[in-house]
Amino acid sequence: MNARSWWGWGNRDKVVDPTGVAKLVSAYLPLDGAVTPIPQLPELRRPRIKPPTGRLERKSSLRQEGARRYNDLWSEDPWQRAAHTHGKAYRDVVRNLRGELVNPPDLICFPSNEDDVIQVLEWAYQADVAVIPFGGGTSVVGGIELRDPDRKFISLNLTGLNAIVEVDEVSLAMRTQAGILGPAIQDGLRPKGLALRHFPQSFEFSTLGGWIATRAGGHFATGQTHIDNFIESLRVVTPMGISESLRVPASGAGPSPDQLFLGSEGALGIITEAWVRVQRTPAFRASASVRFDEFTRAALATRDIAQSGLMPSNCRLLDPLEAMLGAGITDGASILLLAFESADHPVEHALERAVEICRGHDGAAMRRGPQDGPADRTQTSWRDTFFKAPYLRDALTRLGVVIETFETACTWSAFPQLHEAVVEAVGPAIVTCRFTHLYPDGPAPYFTVYAAGRRGAEIEIWDELKARASEALLAGGGTITHHHAIGRDHVPWYSRQSPAPFRDMLRAAKAAVDPGHLLNPGVLGL
């Protein structure tokens, strides 16, 4: 009945068999030969609250029309409660494999429209029940897990709010409900020759509202890299009222209301609807993979491309180990994956110029993708591995390997020292690095760390690696996250990165719209 895995990433029929992975990994890390079995659904703590029934007494002014019965919105189903207990971080998978679901949500709520959301918040406010917006459940930073065992709470699954309400083909924008999943956006726009062109790794399972609430980064390297770049206006339900911003292409009218909710992780309100910019589907594409003997030379070439104004859709630099694991390049080279696309004009000239820049740093184009055709084989191989990576992570976890990713952004001048500091901080673990996004003033490096685990101590090892790497990121001038959000896991470093006056302002905003402290308590340190 449930295609999704409750304990790990994605769909159950795509779970990777760890035995095949073990043969490759054993050449780099010691394995004990054991494979953690896929767990049975554990027995959960009984719900401490009952679904509300009947009509609610209205004490707020969220809406004027009468309440309706909404008993059918609620679920106590054990599978649903288990699937909504944790996110999809390494430590979440480890705890799930152990059957450690100590604080499941008391109820799951499945609203189908904004009125349902309003009623749920009104009831929660009166009953003093915390509300955790679930999105697609793909958080890797503790963003959907309440860690107060004494607080009664519900998980709010908004995937029933999944309609594209209207498309403005003249202005190239769409109005859509926030619970819509990535593939549904794609399918809804394709007949019109349009696309959102925002593809996070979690695209298949995450929601538009989740992208907005976490300031998600997409798959493309330059230009519109964050969901921020697509937002025209937002509609947000808070316990104190509805916030709906003016839909315009830009405004200088004071601080932006949308910016307050972007990245707020459900702590200030529930995003129910958004106007977002869309694009015409690209008709012209060209790609190339460029080989470098030295990673430092490759980084310099990447910087020059980022500062050239060429705006590639993909400009992803892989260090030698990342190139081997992700793209099958076994000669010790670093690989730069280049791609350009346009709905309006051929892009071969832009690709040629980017390859020329690479040649100036001793890069050699090894494979090319045809104009108007698919990407070259190296890029196809890496892309396939990229989308399989979370399933591979789960397989490694079952083998006892500790694995974590650290993504950041820094200036070009800071990168060499930051890279060295992160590698040193997590040693002797194996570290790979790639650039996921590029800006004229700096890259977004993405580190993956593989370490030998110890059965029963995996989370302690993970915690230590995370703390050491996070300290290195901040000390090296990087941000604690470029696109994975803050959640609860990043709060110690976020509180040091964000200015004290801003933290006071954020707490004041929380008190103004959520005086009962109901919405996702704990994220962002709120």
Residue pairs with C-beta under 8 A, 6 or more apart in sequence:
2 12
2 79
2 83
3 11
3 12
3 13
4 10
4 11
4 12
4 83
4 205
5 11
5 12
5 15
6 41
6 79
6 82
6 83
6 96
7 38
7 39
7 82
7 93
7 96
7 97
8 15
8 88
8 93
8 96
8 391
8 394
8 397
9 88
9 93
9 390
9 391
9 393
9 394
10 204
10 205
10 390
10 391
14 391
15 38
15 391
15 394
15 395
16 388
16 391
16 392
16 394
16 395
17 395
18 35
18 395
18 396
18 398
18 399
19 35
21 392
21 395
21 396
21 399
22 31
22 35
22 399
25 31
25 396
25 399
25 401
25 450
28 430
28 450
29 401
29 430
29 450
29 451
29 452
30 452
31 399
31 400
31 401
32 400
32 455
34 399
34 400
34 455
35 398
35 399
36 97
36 397
36 398
36 399
36 400
38 97
39 96
39 97
39 98
39 99
40 99
41 78
41 79
41 82
42 82
42 99
42 101
43 78
44 78
44 81
44 82
44 101
44 104
45 102
45 103
45 104
47 76
47 81
47 106
47 107
48 106
48 152
49 106
49 107
49 127
49 129
49 152
49 154
51 71
51 73
51 74
51 76
51 107
52 70
52 71
52 74
52 123
52 127
53 69
53 71
54 69
55 66
55 67
55 68
55 69
56 67
56 119
56 122
56 123
56 126
57 126
58 67
58 122
59 122
59 125
59 126
60 122
60 125
60 239
60 240
60 241
61 241
62 118
62 121
62 122
62 237
62 241
62 242
63 115
63 118
67 119
68 115
68 119
70 116
70 119
70 120
73 109
73 110
73 111
73 112
73 116
73 120
74 107
74 108
74 109
74 110
75 81
75 107
75 108
75 109
75 110
76 107
76 108
77 108
80 108
81 104
81 105
81 108
81 155
82 96
82 101
82 104
83 137
84 104
84 105
84 108
84 134
84 137
84 144
84 155
84 157
85 101
85 103
85 104
85 105
85 145
86 92
86 95
86 96
86 101
86 144
86 145
87 137
87 138
87 139
87 140
87 141
87 142
87 143
87 144
87 145
87 487
88 137
88 138
88 139
88 140
88 390
89 139
89 140
89 141
89 142
89 489
90 140
90 393
90 397
90 402
90 403
90 404
90 462
91 459
91 462
91 463
92 140
92 145
93 393
93 394
93 397
94 397
94 458
94 459
94 462
95 101
95 459
97 397
97 398
102 149
103 145
103 146
103 147
103 148
103 149
105 132
105 146
105 153
105 154
105 155
106 129
106 152
106 153
106 154
107 154
107 155
108 154
108 155
108 157
109 116
109 120
109 154
109 155
109 156
109 157
110 157
110 159
110 160
111 117
111 120
111 156
111 158
111 160
111 161
112 160
112 161
113 160
113 161
114 161
114 235
114 237
114 272
114 273
116 160
117 156
117 158
117 161
117 237
117 270
117 272
118 237
120 131
120 154
120 156
121 131
121 237
121 238
121 239
121 270
121 518
122 239
123 129
124 130
124 131
124 154
124 239
124 516
124 518
125 239
125 516
125 518
128 152
128 516
128 518
129 152
129 153
129 154
129 518
130 146
130 148
130 151
130 152
130 153
130 154
130 517
130 518
130 519
130 520
130 521
131 153
131 154
131 156
131 270
131 518
131 519
131 520
132 144
132 145
132 146
132 153
132 154
132 155
132 156
132 266
132 520
133 144
133 156
133 158
133 209
133 213
133 266
133 270
133 519
133 520
134 144
134 155
134 156
134 157
134 158
135 144
135 158
135 206
135 207
135 209
135 210
135 213
135 214
136 159
136 181
136 202
136 205
136 206
136 207
136 210
137 144
137 205
138 202
138 205
138 206
138 210
139 145
139 214
139 485
139 487
140 405
140 484
140 487
141 481
141 484
141 485
141 486
141 487
141 488
141 489
141 490
142 487
142 488
142 489
142 523
143 214
143 265
143 485
143 486
143 487
143 488
143 520
143 523
144 155
144 487
144 520
145 488
146 153
146 520
146 521
146 522
147 488
147 522
148 521
148 522
151 521
156 270
157 179
158 178
158 179
158 207
158 209
158 270
158 272
159 179
159 180
159 181
159 207
160 179
161 177
161 178
161 179
161 180
161 209
161 272
161 273
162 177
162 179
162 180
162 181
162 184
163 176
163 177
163 180
164 174
164 175
164 176
164 177
164 180
164 184
164 185
164 188
164 189
165 174
165 175
165 176
165 177
165 273
166 174
166 175
167 173
167 174
167 175
167 189
167 192
167 194
167 278
168 174
168 175
169 192
169 194
172 194
172 277
172 278
172 279
172 280
173 232
173 247
173 275
173 276
173 277
173 278
174 189
174 194
174 196
174 275
174 276
174 278
175 273
175 274
175 275
176 185
176 188
176 208
176 273
176 274
176 276
177 208
177 272
177 273
178 207
178 208
178 209
178 212
178 271
178 272
178 273
178 274
179 207
179 208
179 209
180 188
180 207
180 208
181 204
181 205
181 206
181 207
182 198
182 199
182 200
182 202
182 203
182 204
182 205
182 206
182 207
182 208
183 203
183 204
185 196
185 208
186 195
186 196
189 195
189 196
189 278
190 281
193 280
193 281
194 278
194 279
194 280
194 281
195 278
195 279
195 280
195 281
195 282
196 230
196 276
196 278
196 279
197 218
197 220
197 224
197 278
197 279
198 211
198 216
198 218
198 219
198 224
198 227
198 230
199 218
199 219
199 220
200 206
200 211
200 216
200 217
200 218
200 219
200 483
201 219
201 386
201 387
201 389
201 390
203 219
206 216
208 274
208 276
209 270
209 271
209 272
209 274
210 216
211 227
212 227
212 231
212 234
212 261
212 262
212 271
212 274
213 261
213 262
213 263
213 264
213 265
213 266
213 271
213 485
214 263
214 265
214 483
214 484
214 485
215 226
215 227
215 228
215 262
215 263
215 483
215 485
216 226
216 227
216 483
216 485
217 225
217 226
217 227
217 436
217 437
217 444
217 482
217 483
218 224
218 225
218 226
218 227
219 314
220 313
220 314
220 437
221 312
221 313
221 314
221 315
221 316
221 435
221 436
221 437
221 438
222 306
222 311
222 312
222 313
222 315
222 437
222 438
222 439
223 229
223 311
223 313
224 230
224 277
225 437
226 483
227 262
227 276
228 259
228 262
229 277
230 276
230 277
231 258
231 262
231 274
231 275
231 276
231 277
232 247
232 248
232 249
232 274
232 275
232 276
232 277
233 244
233 245
233 246
233 247
233 248
233 258
233 274
233 275
234 243
234 244
234 245
234 257
234 258
234 261
234 271
234 273
234 274
234 275
235 242
235 243
235 244
235 245
235 271
235 272
235 273
235 274
236 242
236 243
236 244
236 261
236 268
236 269
236 270
236 271
236 272
237 269
237 270
237 272
238 268
238 269
238 270
238 513
238 514
238 519
239 513
239 514
239 515
239 516
239 518
239 519
240 512
240 513
240 514
240 515
241 513
243 257
243 261
243 269
243 513
245 256
245 257
245 258
247 275
260 268
260 509
261 268
261 269
261 271
263 485
263 486
264 524
265 485
265 486
265 487
265 520
265 523
265 524
266 519
266 520
266 523
267 510
267 514
267 519
267 520
267 521
267 523
267 524
267 526
268 509
268 510
268 513
268 514
268 519
269 513
269 514
269 519
270 519
279 343
280 343
280 344
281 343
282 341
282 342
282 343
283 342
283 343
283 344
283 372
284 341
284 342
284 343
284 344
284 345
284 346
284 347
284 371
284 372
285 339
285 340
285 341
285 347
285 369
285 371
285 372
285 373
285 374
285 375
286 339
286 340
286 341
286 346
286 347
286 348
286 350
286 351
286 368
286 369
286 370
286 371
287 314
287 337
287 338
287 339
287 340
287 351
287 368
287 369
287 375
287 376
287 379
288 338
288 339
288 351
288 354
288 355
288 365
288 367
288 368
288 369
288 376
289 327
289 335
289 336
289 337
289 338
289 365
289 366
289 367
289 376
289 378
289 379
290 298
290 301
290 335
290 336
290 338
290 355
290 358
290 363
290 364
290 365
290 366
291 329
291 333
291 334
291 335
291 363
291 364
291 365
291 366
292 298
292 301
292 333
292 334
292 335
292 336
292 358
292 361
292 362
292 363
292 364
293 332
293 333
293 334
293 362
294 334
294 362
295 319
295 320
295 334
296 416
297 361
297 362
297 363
298 317
298 334
298 335
298 336
298 361
298 363
299 317
299 415
299 416
299 435
299 443
300 361
301 336
301 357
301 358
301 360
301 361
301 363
302 315
302 317
302 336
302 435
302 438
302 443
303 412
303 443
304 357
304 360
304 361
305 312
305 315
305 338
305 354
305 357
305 358
305 438
306 315
306 438
306 439
306 440
306 443
307 440
308 353
308 354
308 357
310 340
310 350
310 353
310 354
311 350
312 338
312 339
312 340
312 350
312 351
312 354
313 339
313 340
313 341
314 337
314 338
314 339
314 379
315 336
315 337
315 338
315 339
315 354
315 435
315 438
316 336
316 337
316 382
316 434
316 435
316 436
317 334
317 335
317 336
317 337
317 434
317 435
317 443
318 326
318 327
318 329
318 334
318 335
318 336
318 337
318 382
318 432
318 434
319 334
319 432
319 433
319 434
320 329
320 332
320 333
320 334
321 430
321 431
321 432
322 432
322 433
322 434
322 448
323 329
323 333
323 334
323 335
324 330
325 385
325 432
326 381
326 382
326 385
326 386
326 434
327 335
327 337
327 378
327 379
327 381
327 382
327 385
328 378
328 381
329 335
329 378
335 366
335 378
336 358
336 363
337 378
337 379
337 382
338 351
338 354
338 355
338 358
339 351
339 369
339 375
339 379
340 347
340 350
340 351
340 354
341 347
346 371
347 371
348 371
355 363
355 365
358 364
358 365
359 365
366 378
367 376
367 377
367 378
367 379
368 376
369 375
369 376
369 379
374 380
375 383
385 392
393 403
396 403
396 450
397 403
397 458
400 452
400 453
400 454
400 455
400 458
401 450
401 451
401 452
401 453
402 429
402 449
402 450
402 451
402 452
402 453
402 458
402 461
402 462
402 465
403 448
403 449
403 450
403 451
404 448
404 449
404 462
404 465
404 466
404 469
405 446
405 447
405 448
405 449
405 484
406 422
406 446
406 447
406 449
406 466
406 469
406 470
406 473
407 436
407 444
407 445
407 446
407 447
407 481
407 482
407 483
407 484
408 418
408 444
408 445
408 447
408 473
408 478
408 479
408 480
408 481
408 482
409 437
409 439
409 442
409 443
409 444
409 445
409 478
409 479
409 482
410 418
410 442
410 443
410 445
410 476
410 477
410 478
410 479
411 441
411 442
411 477
412 441
412 442
412 443
414 442
414 476
414 477
414 478
415 442
415 443
415 445
417 476
418 445
418 472
418 473
418 476
418 477
418 478
419 433
419 445
421 472
421 475
421 476
422 431
422 433
422 447
422 469
422 472
422 473
422 476
423 431
424 472
425 468
425 469
425 471
425 472
426 449
426 451
426 465
426 468
426 469
426 472
429 449
429 450
429 451
429 465
430 449
430 450
430 451
431 447
431 448
431 449
431 450
432 447
432 448
433 445
433 446
433 447
433 448
434 445
434 446
435 443
435 444
435 445
435 446
436 444
436 445
436 446
436 482
436 483
437 443
437 444
437 482
437 483
438 444
444 482
444 483
445 478
446 482
447 469
449 465
449 469
451 461
451 465
453 461
454 461
466 489
470 480
470 490
470 492
470 493
471 493
473 479
473 480
473 493
474 480
474 493
474 496
474 497
479 497
480 486
480 490
480 493
480 494
480 497
481 490
481 494
484 490
486 494
486 523
486 524
486 525
487 523
488 522
488 523
491 522
491 523
491 524
491 525
494 524
494 525
495 503
495 525
498 506
503 525
506 524
506 526
507 526
510 517
510 526
